[in-house]
Amino acid sequence: MNEIVALAVHDLERKDGIYQIKAATKTLPVTETTQRVVDELNDLYNRRASKSYGKFTAAEGYPTQEQIRDYIGDPRKDFLRLTTRMMETLRQQAQARTASTGGHVLFEHFRRDQKDFLLVAIVSDKLSAILKAQDEMEDVKHLDLEGFRFAGRINLTAWAAGAERYISFLKGKGDVSEYFRLFLGCDSVVEARVDTSNLVTALKEFVTAEKMSEKDGNEFLARAKAICERSSNKREELEFEALANELLPNDPKRLTDHLGDTDRALSDRFVPDKRSLASLVRFKGGTKQWKVEFDRDAVSSRAVIYDPEANTITLTGLPDDLISQLQFEGLGHG
Protein backbone atom coordinates (compact mmCIF):
# COMPACT_ATOMS: atom_id res chain seq x y z
CA MET A 1 0.00 0.00 0.00
CA ASN A 2 1.38 3.40 -1.01
CA GLU A 3 0.64 6.00 1.65
CA ILE A 4 0.51 9.40 -0.06
CA VAL A 5 2.41 12.04 1.90
CA ALA A 6 2.12 14.79 -0.72
CA LEU A 7 1.13 15.04 -4.37
CA ALA A 8 1.47 17.83 -6.94
CA VAL A 9 1.10 18.19 -10.70
CA HIS A 10 2.67 20.96 -12.78
CA ASP A 11 2.76 21.31 -16.56
CA LEU A 12 5.83 21.61 -18.76
CA GLU A 13 4.75 23.13 -22.08
CA ARG A 14 6.78 23.45 -25.26
CA LYS A 15 5.88 26.05 -27.84
CA ASP A 16 8.07 27.10 -30.77
CA GLY A 17 11.01 25.33 -29.16
CA ILE A 18 10.65 27.21 -25.88
CA TYR A 19 9.77 25.41 -22.64
CA GLN A 20 7.48 27.10 -20.18
CA ILE A 21 6.11 26.10 -16.79
CA LYS A 22 2.45 26.20 -15.90
CA ALA A 23 2.79 25.89 -12.15
CA ALA A 24 0.15 24.51 -9.84
CA THR A 25 -1.12 26.78 -7.09
CA LYS A 26 -1.79 24.02 -4.59
CA THR A 27 -1.09 20.36 -3.94
CA LEU A 28 -3.64 17.68 -4.74
CA PRO A 29 -5.78 16.19 -1.97
CA VAL A 30 -5.70 12.47 -1.25
CA THR A 31 -8.83 10.97 -2.79
CA GLU A 32 -9.80 7.61 -4.21
CA THR A 33 -8.81 8.91 -7.64
CA THR A 34 -5.40 10.26 -6.66
CA GLN A 35 -4.69 7.10 -4.67
CA ARG A 36 -5.54 4.97 -7.71
CA VAL A 37 -3.30 7.09 -9.95
CA VAL A 38 -0.38 6.90 -7.52
CA ASP A 39 -0.77 3.14 -7.10
CA GLU A 40 -1.07 2.50 -10.84
CA LEU A 41 1.83 4.76 -11.79
CA ASN A 42 4.10 3.17 -9.19
CA ASP A 43 3.11 -0.31 -10.31
CA LEU A 44 3.84 0.56 -13.94
CA TYR A 45 7.17 2.15 -13.05
CA ASN A 46 8.09 -0.78 -10.87
CA ARG A 47 7.57 -3.22 -13.77
CA ARG A 48 9.57 -1.27 -16.36
CA ALA A 49 12.70 -3.28 -17.01
CA SER A 50 14.80 -0.55 -18.62
CA LYS A 51 16.01 1.31 -15.55
CA SER A 52 19.37 2.54 -14.35
CA TYR A 53 20.42 3.07 -10.74
CA GLY A 54 22.73 5.54 -9.08
CA LYS A 55 23.19 8.30 -6.54
CA PHE A 56 23.30 12.10 -6.41
CA THR A 57 26.33 13.56 -8.17
CA ALA A 58 28.96 15.41 -6.17
CA ALA A 59 29.46 17.85 -9.06
CA GLU A 60 28.20 21.41 -8.83
CA GLY A 61 25.36 22.78 -10.93
CA TYR A 62 22.76 20.13 -10.09
CA PRO A 63 20.39 21.69 -7.53
CA THR A 64 17.79 18.92 -7.15
CA GLN A 65 19.68 17.28 -4.27
CA GLU A 66 19.75 20.50 -2.21
CA GLN A 67 16.13 21.27 -3.07
CA ILE A 68 15.03 17.90 -1.70
CA ARG A 69 17.32 18.25 1.31
CA ASP A 70 15.70 21.62 2.11
CA TYR A 71 12.25 20.03 1.86
CA ILE A 72 13.15 17.17 4.19
CA GLY A 73 14.64 19.57 6.73
CA ASP A 74 11.71 22.00 6.54
CA PRO A 75 9.29 21.46 9.47
CA ARG A 76 6.46 22.74 7.26
CA LYS A 77 7.25 20.19 4.54
CA ASP A 78 6.25 22.65 1.79
CA PHE A 79 5.83 20.22 -1.09
CA LEU A 80 4.49 22.86 -3.47
CA ARG A 81 7.64 24.95 -2.98
CA LEU A 82 9.86 21.92 -3.55
CA THR A 83 8.13 20.85 -6.74
CA THR A 84 8.00 24.41 -8.11
CA ARG A 85 11.77 24.70 -7.64
CA MET A 86 12.33 21.30 -9.21
CA MET A 87 10.20 22.30 -12.20
CA GLU A 88 12.58 25.17 -12.97
CA THR A 89 15.51 22.73 -12.91
CA LEU A 90 13.58 20.38 -15.20
CA ARG A 91 12.74 23.23 -17.58
CA GLN A 92 16.38 24.28 -17.84
CA GLN A 93 17.57 20.75 -18.59
CA ALA A 94 14.78 20.19 -21.13
CA GLN A 95 15.58 23.51 -22.84
CA ALA A 96 19.28 22.68 -23.05
CA ARG A 97 18.53 19.45 -24.91
CA THR A 98 15.04 19.91 -26.39
CA ALA A 99 14.49 16.24 -25.64
CA SER A 100 10.87 16.23 -24.56
CA THR A 101 7.55 17.50 -25.80
CA GLY A 102 6.61 18.25 -22.20
CA GLY A 103 3.48 17.14 -20.43
CA HIS A 104 2.00 16.84 -16.96
CA VAL A 105 4.78 16.44 -14.40
CA LEU A 106 3.58 14.33 -11.47
CA PHE A 107 5.45 14.59 -8.18
CA GLU A 108 4.65 11.95 -5.57
CA HIS A 109 6.02 11.78 -2.05
CA PHE A 110 4.77 8.47 -0.73
CA ARG A 111 5.59 5.94 1.94
CA ARG A 112 5.67 2.17 1.58
CA ASP A 113 7.05 -0.50 3.88
CA GLN A 114 8.26 2.23 6.26
CA LYS A 115 10.36 3.81 3.51
CA ASP A 116 9.87 7.25 1.96
CA PHE A 117 10.08 7.76 -1.80
CA LEU A 118 9.85 10.67 -4.22
CA LEU A 119 8.72 9.76 -7.72
CA VAL A 120 8.67 12.17 -10.66
CA ALA A 121 7.04 11.23 -13.96
CA ILE A 122 6.08 13.12 -17.11
CA VAL A 123 2.68 11.99 -18.33
CA SER A 124 0.79 13.14 -21.41
CA ASP A 125 -2.88 13.15 -22.30
CA LYS A 126 -4.51 10.48 -24.40
CA LEU A 127 -7.61 10.89 -26.50
CA SER A 128 -10.39 8.37 -26.09
CA ALA A 129 -14.16 8.38 -26.28
CA ILE A 130 -17.15 7.86 -24.04
CA LEU A 131 -20.56 6.62 -25.01
CA LYS A 132 -23.07 9.22 -23.81
CA ALA A 133 -26.09 7.50 -25.23
CA GLN A 134 -26.83 4.60 -27.51
CA ASP A 135 -26.28 6.74 -30.59
CA GLU A 136 -23.83 9.36 -29.34
CA MET A 137 -20.08 9.37 -28.60
CA GLU A 138 -17.92 12.16 -27.28
CA ASP A 139 -14.15 12.71 -27.20
CA VAL A 140 -12.54 12.77 -23.79
CA LYS A 141 -8.94 13.20 -22.66
CA HIS A 142 -7.38 11.21 -19.85
CA LEU A 143 -3.91 10.69 -18.41
CA ASP A 144 -1.92 8.19 -20.44
CA LEU A 145 -0.30 6.52 -17.44
CA GLU A 146 0.95 3.52 -19.42
CA GLY A 147 2.65 5.70 -22.02
CA PHE A 148 5.07 7.65 -19.84
CA ARG A 149 8.69 7.66 -21.03
CA PHE A 150 10.41 9.90 -18.49
CA ALA A 151 10.38 9.03 -14.80
CA GLY A 152 12.68 8.68 -11.83
CA ARG A 153 12.38 7.61 -8.22
CA ILE A 154 14.47 8.53 -5.18
CA ASN A 155 14.49 6.29 -2.13
CA LEU A 156 14.71 9.04 0.49
CA THR A 157 15.17 6.56 3.33
CA ALA A 158 18.06 4.78 1.61
CA TRP A 159 19.66 8.14 0.77
CA ALA A 160 19.53 9.20 4.42
CA ALA A 161 21.03 5.83 5.43
CA GLY A 162 24.04 6.33 3.14
CA ALA A 163 23.21 3.63 0.59
CA GLU A 164 25.34 3.39 -2.56
CA ARG A 165 22.39 3.36 -4.99
CA TYR A 166 19.10 5.04 -4.13
CA ILE A 167 18.00 6.74 -7.37
CA SER A 168 16.44 4.94 -10.32
CA PHE A 169 15.31 6.34 -13.66
CA LEU A 170 14.03 5.05 -16.98
CA LYS A 171 16.83 4.74 -19.50
CA GLY A 172 14.87 4.86 -22.75
CA LYS A 173 16.52 4.42 -26.14
CA GLY A 174 19.78 6.19 -26.91
CA ASP A 175 20.32 9.36 -24.89
CA VAL A 176 16.67 10.42 -24.96
CA SER A 177 16.43 10.20 -21.17
CA GLU A 178 19.75 11.93 -20.51
CA TYR A 179 18.13 15.27 -19.69
CA PHE A 180 15.94 13.60 -17.07
CA ARG A 181 19.00 12.01 -15.43
CA LEU A 182 20.68 15.41 -15.37
CA PHE A 183 17.53 16.96 -13.92
CA LEU A 184 17.74 14.47 -11.05
CA GLY A 185 21.47 15.11 -10.75
CA CYS A 186 22.17 11.39 -10.78
CA ASP A 187 25.46 9.58 -11.33
CA SER A 188 24.81 6.06 -12.59
CA VAL A 189 26.56 3.42 -10.51
CA VAL A 190 27.34 0.34 -12.58
CA GLU A 191 29.01 -2.54 -10.76
CA ALA A 192 29.21 -5.38 -13.26
CA ARG A 193 29.94 -8.07 -10.71
CA VAL A 194 27.18 -6.99 -8.32
CA ASP A 195 24.67 -6.42 -11.12
CA THR A 196 25.45 -9.83 -12.64
CA SER A 197 25.08 -11.59 -9.29
CA ASN A 198 21.75 -9.83 -8.73
CA LEU A 199 20.61 -10.86 -12.22
CA VAL A 200 21.58 -14.48 -11.54
CA THR A 201 19.52 -14.42 -8.33
CA ALA A 202 16.54 -12.87 -10.13
CA LEU A 203 16.63 -15.50 -12.90
CA LYS A 204 16.73 -18.32 -10.36
CA GLU A 205 13.82 -16.76 -8.47
CA PHE A 206 11.90 -16.54 -11.76
CA VAL A 207 12.35 -20.28 -12.32
CA THR A 208 10.94 -20.90 -8.84
CA ALA A 209 8.09 -18.40 -9.24
CA GLU A 210 7.09 -19.95 -12.57
CA LYS A 211 7.12 -23.43 -11.00
CA MET A 212 9.26 -24.77 -13.84
CA SER A 213 10.13 -28.44 -13.82
CA GLU A 214 13.71 -29.34 -12.97
CA LYS A 215 14.44 -30.05 -16.64
CA ASP A 216 12.82 -26.83 -17.91
CA GLY A 217 14.47 -24.77 -15.20
CA ASN A 218 17.91 -26.15 -16.01
CA GLU A 219 17.42 -25.48 -19.72
CA PHE A 220 16.15 -21.95 -19.03
CA LEU A 221 19.14 -21.07 -16.85
CA ALA A 222 21.60 -22.67 -19.28
CA ARG A 223 20.20 -20.58 -22.15
CA ALA A 224 20.30 -17.47 -19.97
CA LYS A 225 23.97 -18.14 -19.22
CA ALA A 226 24.75 -18.59 -22.91
CA ILE A 227 23.05 -15.29 -23.81
CA CYS A 228 24.80 -13.40 -21.03
CA GLU A 229 28.18 -14.92 -21.92
CA ARG A 230 27.68 -13.86 -25.52
CA SER A 231 27.26 -10.25 -24.38
CA SER A 232 30.23 -10.56 -22.06
CA ASN A 233 32.51 -11.98 -24.77
CA LYS A 234 31.55 -9.20 -27.19
CA ARG A 235 31.74 -6.55 -24.44
CA GLU A 236 28.19 -5.55 -25.34
CA GLU A 237 25.63 -4.29 -22.86
CA LEU A 238 22.90 -6.79 -21.99
CA GLU A 239 19.37 -5.48 -22.52
CA PHE A 240 16.64 -7.09 -20.42
CA GLU A 241 14.06 -6.71 -23.18
CA ALA A 242 16.27 -8.56 -25.66
CA LEU A 243 17.11 -11.18 -23.03
CA ALA A 244 13.41 -11.78 -22.32
CA ASN A 245 12.53 -11.94 -26.03
CA GLU A 246 15.13 -14.66 -26.55
CA LEU A 247 14.35 -16.65 -23.41
CA LEU A 248 10.55 -16.36 -23.53
CA PRO A 249 9.60 -15.42 -27.11
CA ASN A 250 5.92 -16.24 -26.55
CA ASP A 251 5.50 -14.10 -23.44
CA PRO A 252 8.59 -11.98 -22.70
CA LYS A 253 6.62 -9.54 -20.54
CA ARG A 254 6.49 -12.09 -17.70
CA LEU A 255 10.25 -11.95 -17.44
CA THR A 256 10.68 -8.20 -18.02
CA ASP A 257 8.11 -7.50 -15.29
CA HIS A 258 10.07 -9.78 -12.95
CA LEU A 259 13.44 -8.22 -13.76
CA GLY A 260 12.04 -4.69 -13.68
CA ASP A 261 10.82 -4.91 -10.09
CA THR A 262 12.35 -1.78 -8.55
CA ASP A 263 12.99 -3.51 -5.25
CA ARG A 264 15.55 -5.68 -7.07
CA ALA A 265 17.47 -2.58 -8.19
CA LEU A 266 18.59 -4.37 -11.36
CA SER A 267 20.33 -2.00 -13.77
CA ASP A 268 19.43 -2.60 -17.38
CA ARG A 269 22.21 -2.53 -19.99
CA PHE A 270 25.47 -3.57 -18.42
CA VAL A 271 28.24 -5.88 -19.60
CA PRO A 272 27.83 -9.10 -17.59
CA ASP A 273 30.70 -10.33 -15.45
CA LYS A 274 31.54 -13.75 -16.87
CA ARG A 275 32.80 -15.20 -13.60
CA SER A 276 29.54 -14.37 -11.84
CA LEU A 277 27.47 -16.22 -14.45
CA ALA A 278 28.77 -19.65 -13.47
CA SER A 279 26.30 -20.03 -10.60
CA LEU A 280 23.43 -20.05 -13.10
CA VAL A 281 24.31 -23.65 -13.91
CA ARG A 282 26.67 -24.68 -11.15
CA PHE A 283 26.62 -25.31 -7.42
CA LYS A 284 29.68 -25.12 -5.25
CA GLY A 285 30.43 -25.16 -1.56
CA GLY A 286 32.68 -26.58 1.05
CA THR A 287 34.08 -26.60 4.56
CA LYS A 288 37.63 -26.51 5.90
CA GLN A 289 37.89 -30.22 5.11
CA TRP A 290 36.35 -30.51 1.65
CA LYS A 291 35.06 -28.65 -1.41
CA VAL A 292 32.52 -29.73 -4.00
CA GLU A 293 31.38 -28.24 -7.31
CA PHE A 294 28.90 -29.67 -9.82
CA ASP A 295 26.54 -28.64 -12.61
CA ARG A 296 22.77 -28.62 -12.28
CA ASP A 297 22.58 -31.40 -14.87
CA ALA A 298 24.46 -33.66 -12.47
CA VAL A 299 21.48 -33.56 -10.10
CA SER A 300 19.03 -34.29 -12.91
CA SER A 301 21.11 -37.23 -14.17
CA ARG A 302 21.53 -38.55 -10.61
CA ALA A 303 25.31 -38.30 -10.87
CA VAL A 304 24.88 -36.21 -7.72
CA ILE A 305 22.13 -37.28 -5.33
CA TYR A 306 20.89 -34.73 -2.82
CA ASP A 307 18.86 -35.93 0.16
CA PRO A 308 17.16 -32.88 1.73
CA GLU A 309 15.91 -34.88 4.72
CA ALA A 310 19.30 -36.31 5.66
CA ASN A 311 21.02 -33.14 4.42
CA THR A 312 23.58 -35.22 2.50
CA ILE A 313 25.03 -35.36 -1.00
CA THR A 314 26.08 -38.62 -2.65
CA LEU A 315 28.51 -38.54 -5.57
CA THR A 316 28.28 -41.35 -8.11
CA GLY A 317 30.38 -42.27 -11.11
CA LEU A 318 33.67 -41.25 -9.51
CA PRO A 319 36.52 -40.73 -12.01
CA ASP A 320 39.18 -43.44 -12.18
CA ASP A 321 42.01 -41.15 -11.12
CA LEU A 322 40.18 -40.20 -7.91
CA ILE A 323 39.38 -43.84 -7.17
CA SER A 324 43.04 -44.75 -7.73
CA GLN A 325 44.19 -42.06 -5.31
CA LEU A 326 41.80 -43.23 -2.61
CA GLN A 327 42.75 -46.89 -3.09
CA PHE A 328 46.47 -46.10 -3.08
CA GLU A 329 46.09 -44.35 0.26
CA GLY A 330 44.06 -47.25 1.60
CA LEU A 331 41.23 -44.94 2.58
CA GLY A 332 37.62 -45.87 3.22
CA HIS A 333 38.30 -49.10 5.13
CA GLY A 334 37.47 -47.72 8.55
Secondary structure as UniProt FT lines:
FT   STRAND          3..15
FT   TURN            16..17
FT   STRAND          18..22
FT   HELIX           32..47
FT   STRAND          51..56
FT   HELIX           64..73
FT   TURN            75..76
FT   HELIX           79..97
FT   STRAND          102..112
FT   TURN            113..114
FT   STRAND          115..123
FT   STRAND          125..133
FT   TURN            134..135
FT   STRAND          136..143
FT   HELIX           145..147
FT   STRAND          150..155
FT   HELIX           156..160
FT   TURN            161..162
FT   STRAND          167..170
FT   TURN            174..177
FT   HELIX           178..184
FT   STRAND          186..188
FT   HELIX           192..209
FT   TURN            210..211
FT   HELIX           214..234
FT   HELIX           240..247
FT   TURN            249..250
FT   HELIX           252..260
FT   HELIX           262..264
FT   HELIX           274..280
FT   STRAND          282..286
FT   STRAND          291..295
FT   HELIX           296..300
FT   TURN            301..302
FT   STRAND          304..307
FT   TURN            308..311
FT   STRAND          312..315
FT   HELIX           320..328
FT   TURN            329..332
//
